[in-house]
């Protein structure tokens, strides 16, 4: 039986949720001898204000380093941790992926994305995304002191939370036309993404062929992982604590 290739996203690890961090550390430990590869499709952290703001002895960094020494591990930026850079990659041993990226997944070309760029109905968010992904804005932000960056991140999370409570539901999900256009642009029939926190496997017809969109789950009330083997794929929930 082949080893599974694992996909996770939207862990939003944060000191205020230690149980989720413990679950992730346990997940890495248990999968180290089981997985063929691990793909983290963004929002590993609730916020990332720069590689210089964390020490190499941070437990998550140490755990990723131990894991990636045995299992190829890939990371794609999310909307909360787009400032993860080369120093983090060197400390953890992970490989950084562009968003989007196409990989060969057991013979099936598969498009990987974080997913926020697919939520095109939310025009205001897309404008914000374009701003913070601009290298000039990132240089401006990273030039500030760590306390200043922490405060800016805190304010941004607060404003985002308040705004999301007022948004119509459809604005926080992907736009189907954008999904189809992106899949056509890359010439693929399978897409895996996170961001929306709505785990599911969707099938739809496009250009006379069945297309598949897999949405990864978040790690709030439990963990979530997509396991893919040559025989198929399965979305699995991970309990916070053992029975």
Secondary structure, DSSP 8 states (H G I E B T S, - for coil): ----EEEE----B-GGGHHHHHHHHHHHHHHTTT-SEEEE-S-SBS----GGGS-TT-HHHHHHHHHHTTSEEEEE--SS-TT--HHHHHHHT-EEE-SSEEEEETTEEEEEE-SGGG-TT-HHHHHHHHHHTSHHHHHHHHTS-HHHHHHHHHHHHHHHHHHHHHS-GGGGS--HHHHHHHHHHHT-SEEEE-SS---EEEEEEETTEEEEEEE---SSSSEEEEEEETTEEEEEEE-SS--
